[in-house]
Amino acid sequence: MKVFTLTLLLIGLLIAPLSSVDTHTDSTRIQVIIQSDTIHDLSSYVIEQGGKINLSLDIINAISVSVPNTVYQAMKQNPALKLYSEERSFQISNNSDEDDSDEEYQVRSAESDFVNLSNTNLLHEQGITGRGVTVAFIDTGIETFNKILKDTSGRERVLAHYNAITDVEKTSNFKSSDKNGHGTHLTSIVANKKIDLNGGNKGVAPDVDLVIVKAFNKDGEGQFVHILRALDWIANNQEKYSIDVLNLSFSAPPNSFYWNDLINQAVMKLWKAGIVVVASAGNLGPNPMTIGVPGNLPYIITVGAMTDNYTPDDSSDDRMTTFSASGPTLEGFVKPDLVAPGGHITSLMSKKSVLAEAHPEFHVDGRYFTMSGTSQATAVVSGIAALILSMDNGLTPDQVKCRLKSTAKLATDGNGNLLYTIFAQGAGLVDARDAVYGSNNDCANRGLDIESDLAGTQHYMGLARVDTEGRYYMQSPDGIMWNDGIMWNDGIMWNDGIMWNDGIMWNDGIMWNDGIMWNDGIMWNDGIMWNDGIMWNDGIMWNDGIMWNDGIMWNDGIMWNDGIMWNDGIMWNDGIMWNDGIMWNDGIMWNDSVLGTANWVDQQ
């Protein structure tokens, strides 16, 4: 029989990405981020030992320091400290120089097709424009275009501009800060107050207030510590500027589980504090398991990209872009959560920006520029989240996420079958009108406890699995696979969390204690075994006297069919199974190379 497993592909990943081989001399000074529950005492110790505190990151109980190598070596031996390299960097999520299609890239007029594709125009006609809601961007800054600085009534609406690279904040007299162009492009997608030739708004939410945070340089690269400082600033100024929505259109490959990533920890804090965080899936698709950080975080809203195929008035040839990253995540969660227009999006950008000068052929109508990317799709959803909150500012981030997912439209073929797996399209194409007027508020992040996650007392895995042939599918907690009649909102949510110690094991053959402990020698639960010190079977070993962590893995003599057989009750191939010809998505397998045109339909 075929054994189906959940492959995490995590060999060699460590919580703290620091090399165990140190070539530094005693005179070397090391730049490092240190996380501890006793930051105040640690700061005093660093200073006493000749170190320097570069910045405090209160949001994650961490400090960025420069210390002598001898002090660094001593800290590495302290199990109460977690050390992180500052060398990691992130990239903005855009495809500036090419579209997703095989056809020649077309430059269109400066019309906001994405507004109509997302049904946002129907809300504008009813006067719903995002007024009273504040959207923040962590990106490359902004160009001081009047169409961004002022709303439709002429009111100044940029509340603050913070440069996380130089640590400078301004609340007035703004100067252009976006030498790259990406941040301006995204901000314009959300907030452009200009009316297009068809009489509609060019921006998704043209009357929102804005908070601009610059953390990326002219080349679109953001340093780890600058992004953390940006997130920390957002947390410290959330109440001051009434920040409701945060747009994160950047990505980097995961190098740990979601809960051990410092960027994700900070983003989780913001979500818990009431900020709706919208992040890009990344542009490394369409292969599975290509979702980046922070889009891999199960709590937030992660967005992939679709395209109208250059025919905005004809939805019959709409399709997913080929660059949009796909799930599942390393922990088995379905991502993205939904998709939005992200192909050849036309929005504001200075002619003197790096992107515009590198690709002048994509500049249209003076100050407009055409780009493709999940960054652009993310901005569309951030604007729609603002529209939802402008109608009901009492909604929590979980409720906004539920509104967006429960009203999205799935891509199907001509026979009503899913055209793309949920790992590519999530809940489907965003629908602004239905999301604003929706009533479903209790369908997102069920089974997850963000407080316990942040406290480190409980972490979660998703429901995604992969078979021995590399095909991904969904499994419910009782072991029965999802089939084509069980949709994502039928009660057991795609992103419901299954606790790590709830009895459903990671049976992928790559054991958690394969020699390199995931926490640098510290076991999963801070030194306490999986089940609070009690062996897996209440003190009784796995019926051969060999314990889980004795270095001998599943193939030590207790095979899968040794009495606790996979086929002792619900067999993997006993009926509605993957290898019985009835695929979970109506026969369209995950690794199907055909990218067909979509018919976006309601899930109900």
LOKE-658520 format. One record per residue (C-alpha): x, y, z. Coordinates in Angstrom, 3 decimals. Layout:
<<X; Y; Z>>
...
***
This chain:
<<0.000; 0.000; 0.000>>
<<1.038; 3.617; -0.459>>
<<1.849; 5.512; 2.693>>
<<0.735; 9.116; 2.630>>
<<2.840; 11.608; 4.507>>
<<3.115; 15.248; 5.412>>
<<6.451; 16.349; 4.034>>
<<7.800; 19.506; 5.654>>
<<11.072; 19.786; 3.747>>
<<12.690; 21.348; 6.765>>
<<15.951; 19.464; 7.159>>
<<18.619; 21.839; 8.357>>
<<16.296; 24.696; 9.345>>
<<17.042; 26.170; 12.727>>
<<15.116; 28.609; 14.855>>
<<18.147; 30.879; 15.142>>
<<19.986; 30.998; 11.815>>
<<23.483; 31.221; 13.279>>
<<26.357; 29.022; 12.193>>
<<27.729; 26.548; 14.703>>
<<31.172; 27.045; 13.162>>
<<32.622; 30.352; 14.346>>
<<35.627; 31.892; 12.624>>
<<35.603; 35.213; 14.480>>
<<38.569; 36.405; 16.513>>
<<38.337; 37.836; 20.017>>
<<38.594; 41.355; 18.595>>
<<35.648; 40.867; 16.253>>
<<32.398; 42.631; 17.081>>
<<29.241; 40.744; 16.223>>
<<25.929; 42.283; 15.112>>
<<23.113; 40.153; 16.466>>
<<19.485; 40.294; 17.583>>
<<18.925; 38.792; 21.024>>
<<15.533; 37.751; 22.315>>
<<14.926; 37.203; 26.022>>
<<12.189; 37.403; 28.634>>
<<14.483; 39.642; 30.697>>
<<15.480; 42.272; 28.152>>
<<16.178; 44.994; 30.731>>
<<18.701; 42.882; 32.602>>
<<20.189; 41.684; 29.320>>
<<20.643; 45.259; 28.092>>
<<22.527; 46.144; 31.253>>
<<24.730; 43.070; 30.835>>
<<25.531; 43.936; 27.199>>
<<26.610; 47.450; 28.152>>
<<28.685; 46.193; 31.101>>
<<30.503; 43.794; 28.774>>
<<31.472; 46.518; 26.332>>
<<28.608; 45.969; 23.935>>
<<26.378; 48.533; 22.270>>
<<22.584; 48.562; 22.063>>
<<21.671; 49.509; 18.498>>
<<17.923; 49.509; 19.002>>
<<15.206; 48.007; 21.175>>
<<12.459; 45.889; 19.649>>
<<9.864; 45.836; 22.395>>
<<7.270; 44.164; 20.191>>
<<9.250; 40.881; 20.291>>
<<11.189; 41.327; 23.563>>
<<14.448; 41.709; 21.683>>
<<17.380; 44.054; 21.214>>
<<19.806; 44.557; 18.351>>
<<23.335; 44.725; 19.683>>
<<26.987; 44.901; 18.723>>
<<29.113; 42.843; 21.115>>
<<32.677; 41.532; 21.327>>
<<33.105; 38.001; 20.039>>
<<33.868; 36.680; 23.538>>
<<30.548; 38.019; 24.807>>
<<28.783; 36.620; 21.770>>
<<30.255; 33.170; 22.416>>
<<29.089; 33.299; 26.041>>
<<25.585; 34.289; 24.971>>
<<25.419; 31.366; 22.543>>
<<25.849; 29.007; 25.468>>
<<23.006; 30.557; 27.463>>
<<19.804; 28.515; 26.939>>
<<17.672; 31.474; 28.109>>
<<18.725; 33.546; 25.103>>
<<17.772; 33.235; 21.456>>
<<20.206; 34.761; 18.992>>
<<19.346; 35.746; 15.426>>
<<21.574; 36.884; 12.611>>
<<20.872; 40.326; 11.143>>
<<22.101; 39.294; 7.691>>
<<18.689; 38.197; 6.424>>
<<16.987; 40.455; 3.884>>
<<13.557; 40.719; 2.257>>
<<12.466; 41.744; -1.230>>
<<9.392; 43.600; -2.393>>
<<6.979; 41.273; -4.205>>
<<6.723; 42.552; -7.755>>
<<7.423; 41.457; -11.325>>
<<8.278; 44.858; -12.733>>
<<9.751; 43.754; -16.029>>
<<7.367; 41.099; -17.255>>
<<3.784; 39.950; -17.143>>
<<2.777; 36.433; -16.257>>
<<1.720; 35.396; -19.741>>
<<3.561; 34.028; -22.765>>
<<2.184; 36.790; -24.964>>
<<3.970; 40.077; -25.542>>
<<3.604; 42.417; -22.579>>
<<0.999; 45.050; -23.349>>
<<0.973; 48.531; -21.874>>
<<-2.560; 49.755; -21.349>>
<<-3.900; 53.228; -20.723>>
<<-3.926; 54.499; -17.173>>
<<-7.316; 53.029; -16.313>>
<<-7.987; 51.227; -13.042>>
<<-9.286; 47.916; -14.334>>
<<-8.573; 46.329; -10.951>>
<<-11.263; 48.508; -9.374>>
<<-13.898; 47.023; -11.660>>
<<-12.507; 43.480; -11.509>>
<<-12.874; 43.457; -7.732>>
<<-16.379; 45.037; -7.833>>
<<-15.024; 47.989; -5.845>>
<<-16.553; 50.434; -8.326>>
<<-20.016; 49.311; -7.221>>
<<-19.219; 50.470; -3.685>>
<<-17.854; 53.806; -4.864>>
<<-21.167; 54.451; -6.578>>
<<-22.791; 54.151; -3.155>>
<<-20.335; 56.550; -1.512>>
<<-18.254; 53.874; 0.221>>
<<-14.682; 55.131; -0.209>>
<<-12.841; 54.194; 2.998>>
<<-13.259; 57.464; 4.861>>
<<-12.398; 57.209; 8.552>>
<<-10.015; 54.256; 8.118>>
<<-6.200; 54.408; 8.278>>
<<-4.057; 52.160; 6.102>>
<<-0.321; 51.810; 6.815>>
<<2.336; 50.617; 4.356>>
<<5.761; 49.209; 5.144>>
<<7.534; 49.592; 1.833>>
<<9.891; 51.861; -0.141>>
<<8.214; 55.155; 0.837>>
<<6.096; 57.444; -1.363>>
<<6.395; 60.067; -4.038>>
<<4.621; 63.250; -2.983>>
<<1.935; 63.210; -5.634>>
<<-1.100; 65.345; -4.827>>
<<-3.321; 62.397; -5.772>>
<<-1.850; 60.530; -2.781>>
<<-1.313; 63.338; -0.289>>
<<-4.937; 64.509; -0.474>>
<<-8.271; 62.693; -0.580>>
<<-11.233; 63.410; -2.863>>
<<-12.280; 66.413; -0.764>>
<<-8.800; 67.953; -0.860>>
<<-8.060; 67.029; 2.745>>
<<-4.450; 66.247; 3.712>>
<<-4.537; 62.584; 4.723>>
<<-0.947; 61.364; 5.238>>
<<-0.833; 61.272; 9.032>>
<<2.822; 60.330; 9.398>>
<<5.913; 59.227; 7.490>>
<<8.469; 57.145; 9.379>>
<<11.828; 56.109; 7.933>>
<<12.784; 52.872; 9.679>>
<<16.201; 52.919; 8.003>>
<<17.222; 56.296; 9.447>>
<<14.800; 56.282; 12.408>>
<<13.232; 59.624; 11.465>>
<<9.522; 60.436; 11.792>>
<<7.656; 63.314; 10.172>>
<<4.036; 64.369; 10.492>>
<<4.134; 67.270; 8.014>>
<<6.254; 68.852; 5.270>>
<<6.725; 65.505; 3.592>>
<<9.380; 65.070; 0.961>>
<<9.521; 62.361; -1.695>>
<<11.127; 59.296; -0.149>>
<<10.495; 56.592; -2.742>>
<<13.514; 56.212; -5.018>>
<<12.391; 52.721; -6.024>>
<<8.756; 53.373; -7.024>>
<<7.170; 50.278; -5.507>>
<<5.716; 51.965; -2.418>>
<<4.160; 54.760; -4.474>>
<<2.619; 52.239; -6.857>>
<<0.948; 50.312; -4.011>>
<<-0.214; 53.381; -2.112>>
<<-1.796; 54.698; -5.299>>
<<-3.642; 51.400; -5.875>>
<<-5.314; 51.898; -2.510>>
<<-5.655; 55.661; -2.218>>
<<-5.425; 57.409; -5.617>>
<<-8.149; 60.071; -5.554>>
<<-8.096; 60.679; -9.306>>
<<-11.197; 60.018; -11.427>>
<<-10.516; 57.952; -14.553>>
<<-11.897; 58.483; -18.054>>
<<-14.920; 56.331; -17.261>>
<<-15.884; 58.502; -14.309>>
<<-14.752; 56.047; -11.653>>
<<-12.127; 56.280; -8.926>>
<<-8.624; 55.080; -9.735>>
<<-7.986; 53.962; -6.153>>
<<-9.751; 51.178; -4.243>>
<<-10.302; 53.333; -1.149>>
<<-9.640; 56.935; -2.270>>
<<-10.587; 58.575; 1.033>>
<<-8.542; 56.544; 3.518>>
<<-5.939; 58.120; 5.774>>
<<-2.368; 56.958; 5.267>>
<<0.658; 56.110; 7.384>>
<<3.841; 55.557; 5.377>>
<<6.742; 53.548; 6.773>>
<<9.906; 53.280; 4.688>>
<<11.940; 50.122; 5.366>>
<<13.166; 49.236; 1.857>>
<<15.912; 50.932; -0.147>>
<<16.007; 52.114; -3.759>>
<<16.721; 48.544; -4.922>>
<<13.633; 47.165; -3.176>>
<<15.629; 45.389; -0.496>>
<<14.808; 45.575; 3.202>>
<<17.133; 44.567; 5.994>>
<<15.832; 42.273; 8.710>>
<<16.427; 44.754; 11.516>>
<<14.828; 47.667; 9.635>>
<<11.638; 45.705; 8.986>>
<<11.499; 44.721; 12.642>>
<<11.962; 48.359; 13.646>>
<<9.159; 49.313; 11.241>>
<<6.802; 46.760; 12.793>>
<<7.794; 47.917; 16.279>>
<<7.017; 51.522; 15.283>>
<<3.591; 50.475; 13.984>>
<<2.852; 48.810; 17.331>>
<<3.953; 51.876; 19.302>>
<<1.922; 54.268; 17.123>>
<<-1.188; 52.216; 16.430>>
<<-3.366; 54.185; 18.830>>
<<-1.810; 57.572; 17.995>>
<<-2.649; 57.300; 14.305>>
<<-5.625; 54.905; 14.590>>
<<-3.966; 52.357; 12.299>>
<<-6.579; 49.860; 11.088>>
<<-4.962; 48.046; 8.132>>
<<-1.305; 47.207; 7.447>>
<<-0.078; 46.338; 3.933>>
<<3.011; 44.082; 3.746>>
<<3.947; 43.525; 0.098>>
<<7.303; 41.840; 0.642>>
<<8.562; 38.322; 1.063>>
<<11.483; 36.068; 1.965>>
<<11.772; 32.256; 2.052>>
<<10.974; 30.792; 5.486>>
<<13.954; 29.599; 7.516>>
<<12.020; 28.317; 10.525>>
<<8.516; 27.384; 11.602>>
<<6.151; 30.353; 11.464>>
<<6.110; 30.868; 15.238>>
<<9.892; 31.125; 15.555>>
<<10.304; 33.805; 12.891>>
<<10.783; 37.242; 14.453>>
<<8.961; 39.030; 11.637>>
<<5.994; 36.711; 12.117>>
<<6.050; 37.138; 15.886>>
<<5.813; 40.906; 15.438>>
<<3.032; 40.579; 12.862>>
<<1.103; 38.253; 15.178>>
<<1.320; 40.911; 17.897>>
<<-0.151; 43.496; 15.523>>
<<-2.976; 41.158; 14.476>>
<<-3.745; 40.426; 18.122>>
<<-3.763; 44.180; 18.811>>
<<-6.543; 44.667; 16.249>>
<<-4.710; 45.595; 13.037>>
<<-5.855; 43.833; 9.859>>
<<-2.586; 42.659; 8.300>>
<<-2.615; 41.891; 4.566>>
<<0.516; 40.247; 3.112>>
<<1.622; 39.089; -0.313>>
<<1.984; 35.402; -1.098>>
<<5.202; 36.145; -3.003>>
<<6.165; 35.712; -6.650>>
<<7.966; 32.357; -6.566>>
<<4.996; 30.339; -7.864>>
<<3.286; 28.470; -9.180>>
<<4.956; 25.449; -7.548>>
<<3.647; 24.325; -4.147>>
<<5.262; 25.367; -0.869>>
<<6.537; 28.667; -2.250>>
<<4.719; 31.005; 0.172>>
<<7.139; 33.433; 1.811>>
<<7.371; 35.188; 5.163>>
<<5.219; 36.847; 6.468>>
<<2.571; 35.421; 4.121>>
<<3.079; 31.977; 5.670>>
<<1.561; 33.152; 8.945>>
<<-1.785; 31.333; 9.362>>
<<-3.577; 34.189; 11.143>>
<<-3.209; 37.023; 8.633>>
<<-4.702; 37.586; 5.158>>
<<-2.355; 36.313; 2.454>>
<<-3.038; 37.311; -1.148>>
<<-2.188; 35.697; -4.478>>
<<-2.584; 37.235; -7.931>>
<<-4.915; 36.662; -10.918>>
<<-5.019; 38.441; -14.253>>
<<-7.773; 39.583; -16.618>>
<<-5.564; 38.481; -19.539>>
<<-5.731; 42.012; -21.010>>
<<-9.493; 41.755; -21.513>>
<<-11.029; 43.611; -18.527>>
<<-14.485; 43.531; -20.080>>
<<-14.413; 39.790; -20.697>>
<<-14.080; 37.588; -17.614>>
<<-14.192; 34.337; -19.589>>
<<-10.424; 34.305; -20.080>>
<<-9.412; 35.362; -16.562>>
<<-6.813; 33.111; -14.970>>
<<-4.266; 32.760; -12.209>>
<<-0.894; 34.375; -12.853>>
<<1.988; 31.970; -13.251>>
<<4.208; 33.801; -10.759>>
<<1.784; 33.774; -7.813>>
<<3.203; 31.677; -4.960>>
<<1.254; 28.658; -3.739>>
<<0.830; 26.668; -0.566>>
<<0.629; 24.738; 1.518>>
<<2.964; 26.292; 4.058>>
<<5.699; 24.284; 5.726>>
<<3.318; 23.648; 8.622>>
<<0.505; 22.388; 6.385>>
<<-1.718; 25.496; 6.212>>
<<-3.567; 26.514; 3.066>>
<<-2.220; 29.746; 1.582>>
<<-2.963; 32.100; -0.057>>
<<-6.263; 32.917; 1.605>>
<<-7.651; 34.451; -1.585>>
<<-6.543; 36.127; -4.815>>
<<-6.989; 39.583; -6.335>>
<<-6.059; 41.373; -9.578>>
<<-2.269; 41.425; -9.813>>
<<-1.442; 41.224; -13.517>>
<<-0.393; 44.407; -15.427>>
<<-1.723; 46.817; -12.798>>
<<-1.395; 50.478; -13.773>>
<<-0.787; 52.968; -10.963>>
<<1.243; 56.058; -10.061>>
<<5.061; 56.095; -10.143>>
<<7.676; 58.771; -10.688>>
<<9.580; 58.663; -13.975>>
<<12.780; 59.113; -11.980>>
<<12.295; 56.019; -9.811>>
<<14.585; 53.014; -10.235>>
<<11.833; 50.780; -11.609>>
<<10.574; 53.369; -14.088>>
<<14.027; 54.207; -15.412>>
<<14.861; 50.519; -15.782>>
<<11.661; 49.895; -17.761>>
<<10.537; 53.093; -19.483>>
<<8.455; 51.014; -21.893>>
<<5.987; 50.329; -19.068>>
<<5.346; 54.003; -18.319>>
<<1.999; 55.281; -19.558>>
<<0.225; 58.618; -19.521>>
<<2.956; 60.541; -17.760>>
<<3.064; 59.453; -14.135>>
<<1.527; 56.001; -14.440>>
<<3.400; 52.718; -14.617>>
<<2.282; 49.145; -15.333>>
<<3.493; 46.373; -13.006>>
<<2.577; 42.789; -12.147>>
<<2.957; 41.063; -8.799>>
<<1.321; 39.725; -5.681>>
<<2.331; 43.089; -4.169>>
<<-0.264; 44.783; -6.320>>
<<-2.904; 42.160; -5.511>>
<<-2.183; 42.664; -1.816>>
<<-2.765; 46.408; -2.095>>
<<-6.147; 45.765; -3.726>>
<<-7.211; 43.618; -0.763>>
<<-5.834; 46.137; 1.763>>
<<-8.057; 48.766; 0.163>>
<<-11.076; 46.464; 0.288>>
<<-10.383; 45.699; 3.965>>
<<-10.513; 49.454; 4.545>>
<<-13.874; 49.647; 2.772>>
<<-15.220; 46.876; 5.014>>
<<-14.064; 48.700; 8.140>>
<<-15.456; 52.029; 6.925>>
<<-18.889; 50.403; 7.002>>
<<-18.345; 48.510; 10.266>>
<<-15.373; 49.714; 12.287>>
<<-16.179; 47.313; 15.119>>
<<-15.031; 44.234; 13.208>>
<<-11.984; 42.346; 14.446>>
<<-9.194; 41.247; 12.091>>
<<-10.543; 37.685; 12.214>>
<<-13.982; 38.931; 11.197>>
<<-12.610; 40.984; 8.298>>
<<-10.694; 37.929; 7.118>>
<<-13.878; 35.867; 7.319>>
<<-15.825; 38.445; 5.293>>
<<-13.189; 38.390; 2.557>>
<<-12.850; 34.607; 2.338>>
<<-16.500; 33.663; 2.668>>
<<-17.515; 35.963; -0.196>>
<<-14.634; 35.197; -2.585>>
<<-15.409; 33.516; -5.906>>
<<-13.802; 30.173; -6.750>>
<<-12.295; 29.614; -10.182>>
<<-14.044; 26.758; -11.950>>
<<-14.001; 25.328; -15.447>>
<<-16.967; 25.091; -17.799>>
<<-18.302; 22.053; -15.920>>
<<-18.248; 23.654; -12.484>>
<<-15.105; 21.828; -11.339>>
<<-12.351; 23.629; -9.482>>
<<-9.865; 24.911; -12.029>>
<<-7.073; 25.553; -9.538>>
<<-6.415; 23.909; -6.215>>
<<-7.061; 25.787; -3.002>>
<<-3.287; 25.894; -2.573>>
<<-3.157; 28.238; -5.573>>
<<-6.378; 30.269; -5.322>>
<<-7.356; 29.888; -1.666>>
<<-11.014; 30.826; -1.259>>
<<-11.021; 32.419; -4.720>>
<<-11.214; 35.908; -6.243>>
<<-12.001; 38.756; -3.852>>
<<-15.387; 40.449; -4.233>>
<<-15.452; 43.865; -2.566>>
<<-19.205; 44.425; -2.727>>
<<-20.117; 41.053; -1.255>>
<<-17.414; 41.345; 1.420>>
<<-18.668; 44.772; 2.558>>
<<-22.270; 43.609; 2.717>>
<<-21.488; 40.129; 3.978>>
<<-22.712; 38.833; 7.312>>
<<-20.415; 35.888; 7.965>>
<<-18.084; 36.925; 10.786>>
<<-17.101; 33.638; 12.394>>
<<-15.261; 31.538; 9.854>>
<<-11.584; 32.524; 10.076>>
<<-8.792; 31.216; 12.305>>
<<-11.058; 28.804; 14.109>>
<<-9.110; 26.351; 16.214>>
<<-6.188; 28.742; 16.579>>
<<-5.285; 30.565; 19.788>>
<<-2.955; 33.452; 19.009>>
<<-2.263; 34.218; 22.667>>
<<-1.064; 30.679; 23.331>>
<<0.908; 30.748; 20.103>>
<<2.700; 33.941; 21.091>>
<<3.287; 32.651; 24.609>>
<<4.919; 29.535; 23.191>>
<<2.603; 27.190; 25.066>>
<<0.891; 25.911; 21.934>>
<<1.674; 25.939; 18.225>>
<<-0.363; 24.650; 15.328>>
<<-0.263; 22.624; 12.151>>
<<-2.660; 22.793; 9.233>>
<<-4.624; 20.097; 7.447>>
<<-2.592; 19.819; 4.249>>
<<-0.900; 16.543; 3.384>>
<<1.183; 15.247; 0.499>>
<<1.268; 11.723; -0.919>>
<<4.334; 9.777; -2.016>>
<<3.952; 11.104; -5.551>>
<<4.115; 14.726; -4.412>>
<<0.404; 15.496; -4.739>>
<<-1.142; 17.710; -2.076>>
<<-4.562; 17.249; -0.536>>
<<-6.570; 18.097; 2.584>>
<<-7.383; 15.811; 5.476>>
<<-9.939; 16.370; 8.209>>
<<-9.014; 15.672; 11.838>>
<<-10.848; 12.329; 11.800>>
<<-8.672; 11.029; 8.989>>
<<-11.153; 11.307; 6.114>>
<<-9.815; 13.211; 3.155>>
<<-11.528; 16.173; 1.638>>
<<-13.401; 15.424; -1.540>>
<<-14.953; 17.677; -4.136>>
<<-18.217; 18.045; -2.212>>
<<-16.699; 19.502; 0.950>>
<<-15.983; 23.158; 0.409>>
<<-13.723; 25.338; 2.532>>
<<-16.557; 26.925; 4.501>>
<<-18.475; 23.790; 5.441>>
<<-17.609; 24.000; 9.106>>
<<-14.059; 22.732; 9.262>>
<<-12.026; 25.626; 7.964>>
<<-9.009; 25.201; 5.741>>
<<-6.898; 27.087; 8.205>>
<<-8.218; 25.496; 11.370>>
<<-5.330; 24.598; 13.618>>
<<-4.555; 21.092; 14.772>>
<<-2.446; 21.214; 17.896>>
<<0.963; 19.642; 17.702>>
<<0.215; 17.314; 20.602>>
<<-3.360; 16.370; 19.740>>
<<-2.620; 12.863; 18.587>>
<<-2.239; 13.490; 14.871>>
<<1.413; 12.836; 14.286>>
<<3.797; 14.167; 11.690>>
<<4.439; 10.864; 9.975>>
<<6.717; 12.020; 7.189>>
<<9.723; 9.953; 8.157>>
<<11.756; 13.055; 8.859>>
<<11.583; 12.942; 12.610>>
<<11.497; 16.116; 14.659>>
<<14.437; 14.889; 16.674>>
<<16.550; 13.822; 13.708>>
<<19.765; 14.872; 15.332>>
<<19.492; 18.605; 14.869>>
<<16.986; 19.791; 17.430>>
<<14.719; 22.444; 15.948>>
<<15.499; 24.767; 18.802>>
<<19.281; 24.355; 18.876>>
<<19.151; 21.545; 21.380>>
<<16.124; 22.759; 23.260>>
<<13.180; 20.428; 22.863>>
<<9.875; 21.570; 21.395>>
<<8.297; 22.740; 24.625>>
<<11.267; 24.571; 26.154>>
<<12.978; 21.475; 27.405>>
<<9.819; 19.677; 28.376>>
<<8.920; 16.648; 26.311>>
<<6.021; 16.684; 23.846>>
<<3.333; 15.732; 26.332>>
<<4.537; 17.646; 29.402>>
<<7.112; 15.071; 30.348>>
<<4.823; 12.107; 29.898>>
<<5.804; 9.698; 27.149>>
<<3.585; 9.431; 24.099>>
<<1.558; 6.546; 25.471>>
<<1.158; 7.742; 29.080>>
<<4.495; 6.399; 30.152>>
<<4.312; 3.204; 28.120>>
<<6.815; 3.150; 25.301>>
<<5.876; 2.244; 21.735>>
<<5.623; -1.498; 22.580>>
<<9.262; -2.293; 21.883>>
<<11.076; -0.442; 24.597>>
<<12.556; 2.049; 22.219>>
<<11.612; 5.645; 22.924>>
<<10.900; 8.321; 20.307>>
<<14.021; 10.276; 20.987>>
<<16.538; 7.477; 21.263>>
<<17.964; 8.130; 17.835>>
<<16.185; 5.203; 16.192>>
<<13.430; 6.273; 13.859>>
<<10.215; 4.730; 12.574>>
<<12.052; 2.060; 10.619>>
<<13.659; 0.536; 13.709>>
<<11.402; -2.476; 13.742>>
<<8.068; -0.920; 14.507>>
<<6.791; -0.552; 10.988>>
<<3.590; 1.269; 10.106>>
<<1.774; -2.069; 9.832>>
<<2.970; -3.620; 13.088>>
<<-0.290; -3.544; 14.939>>
<<-1.079; 0.129; 14.884>>
<<-1.726; -0.129; 11.189>>
<<-2.785; 2.673; 8.934>>
<<-5.417; 0.353; 7.502>>
<<-6.911; -0.764; 10.807>>
<<-9.976; 1.412; 10.462>>
<<-10.161; 4.074; 7.851>>
<<-7.747; 2.950; 5.162>>
<<-5.887; 5.528; 3.157>>
<<-7.294; 4.059; -0.044>>
<<-10.635; 2.761; 1.157>>
<<-13.051; 4.828; -0.850>>
<<-12.859; 8.532; -1.439>>
<<-9.105; 8.545; -1.520>>
<<-6.487; 10.303; -3.587>>
<<-5.455; 7.260; -5.599>>
<<-8.970; 6.093; -6.383>>
<<-9.406; 8.470; -9.263>>
<<-11.523; 10.997; -7.377>>
<<-9.183; 13.875; -6.746>>
<<-10.074; 16.457; -4.095>>
<<-10.466; 19.091; -6.779>>
<<-12.604; 17.240; -9.293>>
<<-9.784; 15.490; -11.067>>
<<-7.558; 18.516; -11.605>>
<<-4.343; 17.471; -9.915>>
<<-2.052; 19.958; -8.205>>
<<0.795; 19.366; -10.620>>
<<-1.324; 19.749; -13.709>>
<<0.635; 22.029; -16.027>>
<<-2.469; 23.419; -17.714>>
<<-3.431; 26.903; -16.568>>
<<-6.964; 27.260; -17.832>>
<<-9.249; 30.269; -17.941>>
<<-11.500; 30.717; -14.963>>
<<-15.177; 31.107; -14.261>>
<<-15.318; 32.833; -10.865>>
<<-18.370; 31.547; -8.993>>
<<-19.840; 31.754; -5.508>>
<<-18.783; 28.986; -3.178>>
<<-22.247; 28.295; -1.871>>
***
